[in-house]
Each structure stands twice: as C-alpha cells, then as structure tokens.
Amino acid sequence: MIAKISTGSDPKGLAAYLHGPGKATPHSYRNEAGRLIAGGTVIAGSVQVTAKNPTRWGRDFERAAATNARVGKPVWHCSLRCAPGDRTLTDTEFADIAQTVAERLRFAEHPWVAVRHDDDHIHIAVSRVDFQGAVWKNSNDRWKVVEVMREVEHQHGLTEVASPERARGRQASSGEQRQAVRTGKVPQRDGLREIVTAARDIAAGQGAEAFEAALAANPITRVQMRRNVASTGRMNGYSFNLPGYNDAAGEPIWLPASKLDRRLSWSQLETVLTGPRPDRLAAEETVPRKRLERAAVWEERRREAGEEQFQTARWDQARAVVGEVAGQIRAEPSADTKWKQVKQALTSQKADDQRHAAVVNTANAVLSGHPRQVRDMLAAQEQRRKPWTPEQKRQYAAAKAQAERAATAKDAAKWTEVAGGGYSRDVRGVNLRLWVAEDGAWSLTSKKDPDRQVVSGRADTVAQAQAAAAARAKKQVEAIWGRLPQEQRTEQAGKTIRRAAADLTPTKPAEVKPPARRQGPATPPPTQGYRPPRHDRGRDSGMGL
C-alpha cells in the first residue's frame, strides 16, 4: 500500500475537493452492491456527517483549528492507495485500515475522517487541533505510516510495497502520468531512469567517458546529456533529456540524475564508475579455446565476449521495462474517456432506478386491494385488542417499578451525606453547591462562599427536596450561560455548561418492553384463490364487499 502525506491550512477546500466530481479524473467507485458512487463518501472517522451535507467535517475542522491559532497548518492529509494488481477492497476493509492508521499514529481522539472516491484508494483528513486546542504531534509521520502499511498489507493480503528507504527510484508525478496517458508517450522520468541505469551498469569500473559513450550508443532512444559543473570546476553530476520532452516555451526539460534515482547521484555514480571493474567472463562452451591458444589470451576473449553478452542482455532488459511502461500507458483510458464512461454509467443507473420504482409502485397498487392483505391487517388489529394476562400485568408493573427505583438510586448517589445531618452536591465546572436538610429544606449557595445563598425552598421529603434543588440549579446554570458575554462563550465553556445541565437532569428510567399479547387462533386460510371483482352491474347485483 502506498501512502502520500501532506499538510495544509484549508480544511473546507480539502473537503470540497474530496467530495467533488474530480479534476483530472472522476471521483467514482462501485460499492459492494455494485452501485456506482459519484463523489467522495465518508466511510470512517470521529466526526458526524450526513448524506445531504457530506462536507460538514470541513467546518468542524475549521472550528477546531480556531481554538489554537498558533498552529499554522492544522490539517494533516494522507492518501492510501493499493498497489497495482491488488484486489478491490470493500468500504468496510478500507474503514478498518483507516481506523488502524488512526490508532497507530494516535490521532483517533482528534477530529478525522476517511473519504473514499475511487476503487483503489482513500483519503484520511485529520485536524491536528482538537476542539479543546490540544495539538496532535505528527513528527516522523512518514516513517510511522510505513510501519502501519506493512501491518495492513499482511492483514488484508495486499502487495508489500517497497519502503521509501528501499524504493529509491523517483516515481513520475500525477501530472506526468496524466500527460503520458494523454500523449501516449512514456514519462521522461521513467524512460531515462532505465536507460541511464543500464548505461551505468555497463560502464561500471571504466570511468565517466565509458558511461557517456554507453549512453550515447544505447539502442533504445537518443538521450541528450550535459555535465553539471560548478564554478570551481567541481563535477556535480549529470542532467538528461529525451527529445520531444519540452516545456511550454519549447525549451528542453532537463532532469538531474538524482531526480531519476538516488543511486544515480554523482556521489554514488562516481563510486560505481571509478570502482573495480566487474569480471564478466563468458561461459567456456560459448567461447571454446583454440588449439595451442594461451590461457591469458583465451581468458581475455571470454572477458570481451562476456562484456558483449552482458551489454546486450542489459539493454534488452531496459527495453523490456520501458516497453512494459508504454503498454500500461496505452491500456490506461484517458481522463476524457473515464468521464464519458462514468456519465454513461450514472445515466444508465438512474434509468434502472426509475424503472424499478415504477414496477414497485405498480405492484403495490395491484396488491393493495388483495383480500389476504386486508385479512392479515384485521387479524393483527384483533391481536392488539386482546388483554394481557394477570401475570403479564404483574411482571410489567414490577419491571417498571424496578427501572424507576434504579433511576432514583442513580440520582441519589450524586448526593453526599453531610456530617450532622443533610446532604450536599457540587455542580461540576460551575460555582454552585446544593444543600438539602433532613426536614426537606433546600438551598443553592456558592462553592467559594457557602454563606452566600442564591435561592432556597422547602419540600415534604428529602427526595422531593433533592429533585427540586436539582431542577432549580439547572435553571441557574442556564441563566449563567445566558448572562455570559459573547466573547467568553467558547467551545470549552459551552461544553462545561452542557455537561452540568445534563448532570442535573433527572435520570430517565430504562425503557421496559411491554409483554407480548396472548396468541389467538390462527386465521384459517382462504378456501379459494383471489378473484377480481365483477364488473357487470345488473339491477340485483353490485360490487361485492
């Protein structure tokens, strides 16, 4: 699996792109049911979205980022793409992968979403700042995500993609790939990488001149080359260009060797070219020894033949790789073709849905007058009218009473018994304390100054006094929020007020499911099949009821 990471500061723009129709290629894929889904779909995450407003998470990310203005790039974006040849994963499998990444990289508690808009990849967007202003540290994320990819590949049976430290070949950019599909030409980066690497292998141990000669004599295509020499005269490496690869101004696009492959940087290329020359001896049977030929002469002939065999085989190998890339490009449909295919599929899918809806409506209209449906409806209505047995009534009443007692006990557990008699209760996050005496008197005071009384009252019992004090405290908390200046109404303050109000709300008893009604005798099946009503309207005959 291939991961690509970036950071940014525009969450709403990222949401608009991920859920949009696409730019170079259409954002579409088929789900497990075979339906074509156009636009991005959220398949996992920690923020809530709706089908009508899938980009809502962009605003949530923006609100979270506003709690810590010191973070310049609060959005972390990672695309996860399956390797070519991997099977198509389901939404559930991609969601599991996204959740694994969130847990391993430790941003699961932050706002994040996973968006799928293609068959082979998803996008993970994370707000590095949560709603309380805490920041997720994404240091060394590019190496951490590689470890997670190895785990995911093993779990889901995917192709293991080489890690960055092993995959030193620079891949063609998405723009280069789109241009290659549009023009039918191999990306210059891919073609040069194979040709230059083959020339290096052939000229190993023979110096820079032999490397340049091998490159000029390559049988695949003509390569333009220039040396990169500093003003001090120090050699810094090579740059290459293939004919026909020019910029908008018509100037050749020169690619440094290190941008093709890290192993082609001058420090490493010079080591290969000036190092020991590989001993490439041809097999004895391919170069038989002549009669009376000296051993040294025969060995030199075998070495020359081995060099020729290696050179031919190496160029054939490079030609095969370039040809394979060209075949993949020719097989890849262009962006225009993809757009056309998606539009046709969506149009066909919409027509199928309309035909299916018409068939369902027609069937419902035909079956709505069927006597069996009427009979079943009347039987269900009669079943609902049947009374409960005395035992069912007792069990239902006992279950409801138990649920109410459990709710009352939960509320009572929030009060602390005071030495000397009475009970007290603190409102978490708010400067408010509740008092209830044994005689039913209750009052609300300040935590910091218990002598400052806010309001008081009296009830018949302690339980009623506790309920009255909690209800009055809830109104007081809501009044505190109403008096709070607008600039102080932060997300944290709102969360504290909501938590306090929820804690003061009486616990609702658990729902008790009513017992099932007694089963009556089954309705006998009709003796005759359904017959449509007669349409002859004689004087003594009419529509049967």
Phi, psi and omega in degrees: 000140186252126180249138177228123189244142174209164177232157182200186184229011183235082182294324180292324176294320178296318179297319179297323180289313184295330180259005180275182182287344184106159180252284181287319180229154182289142174275100182201152175199167178253131180277187184298331180277358179087005179279142178277121180255119180258135184087160183287149178233130177284120182250349179197166178147180182246001178245154184270137174226165177237162180295327180282337183224070184290340182271011182301329182297336177297319177291323177297317177299320181295319178294321178295318180296330181292343180282350178212090184287352181285342180276113184286323180236087186278357184252127175250128186233130180223125174260136180242116184240136175289151178289152177304134181097346178290155177290162178279122181278153177277170177299321181296318180293317177297322178296320177297319179296315179298319179295322177298316178298317181298320182285318182290323180271357171066043171241018183297332180275353178269162174296125178205157177218156171240123185245131176247130175217024176202165183292326192249002182206162175228167176238134174250123178245132184230136169272114181293344178250127177273183185288350175260001178093358178289145186250133173275126180275119182254030179294143180058028183294328182294331178272327178294320182291333177296319178297321179293322180298322178296320178295316181294318179300321179290319183292322187255007177067040181261166179292132178280116181270140182300140179290162181302325181288343177259328179271087185272348177287127180285125182280152176295142180289168179297325177295319178295322179293319179294321178295322179296318179294322182290320184266342183079011180255145178297137176306135183304322181299316181292317180295315180295323182302314182291318183291314183293320179296320177296318179297322177297316181295321182292322184267013183302130178078006184245359175097171183292326181296319178295324178296314180295322179293318179296321180293320180291331183264010184296141185273004185271302179197161181287136181239128175269141187221146173215148178274142175259101184246131180287168180297338178278357183090003182280134180284127181249353180134199184234158168231148186227159177209143173259138180303136179096352178258094184234163177274187183298332180275359181087004179275145179299143176267108182268130179248121176298150182300324181293339177278347175275314181200136181299332180284355177260005174298154189299324181299322180273325180294320180297323179298320180289317185288328182259002180279191180293144181278128179299143180269103184249086180269135175286157180296149184298324183289336179278336178232082181294148181282134180283160181292132180066016180279136180293148183298321182294322180292317179298319179295322179293322177295321177295323180293317179296318178295321178297322178297316179295318179296317180296318181298315180296314181294323182291320178292324177297321178296314179297319179297322180294320180295315179296321178295323178296319178296319180296321178296321177297322180293317180294329180281340181281123178292150180288168180298320179298319179296318179297316179300317181296318180296318180294317180297318178296318181294320179295319178298316179295320180295320179296318178296319178297319179297319180294319178295319179296318179297321179295319178296317180296317180297320179295317180296319178295322179294322180289320185276350184295332179264008182292130181302328183297320179296318178297316180298317178297321180295316179294323179295319178295322178295319178295323179297321179293334181281343184291136184285161173283157173283159177304323179293320178296320178298317181296315180297320180294317179295321180293320180295319179295318179296321178295318178297320179292320178295321179296320179294319179295319179295324179295319177292321180294331180292344179281350181262145179249132180287134182264138177299130182098356178111142179102180183221154177223160181204130179263141175271117186294129176085354182232143181282072185210134179228139182255139179233140176222127179267168181294334181273006177096359177284141180223158180203159176242129181228176176277144176294317185288327181228086185299341180284343180274106184270134180270311181200158181214169180188186182214147178223170184287321183233168178295318180298317178294322178296319178297318179294318180294320179295318179295319179295319179292324178294324178297318177296324179294320179297316178296325177293324178298317178295323180292329180274351184289131178301153185299323183290342179265358180277072179278171178296322180293318179296317178298321179295320179296316180296316180296320180294320179294316179297320179295324180291330181275348179286132180302140180293131180277130179300147178298145181289132178252122182285128179298148179291156180290147179290160177295141180279121177271179179296143181294146179287126183295143179292155180293147181280338181234156176288173181289133175235131181295150180298149179285152183251001178278127185246072175287175183294320184262005181232149180209189180291124178291145180261000000 
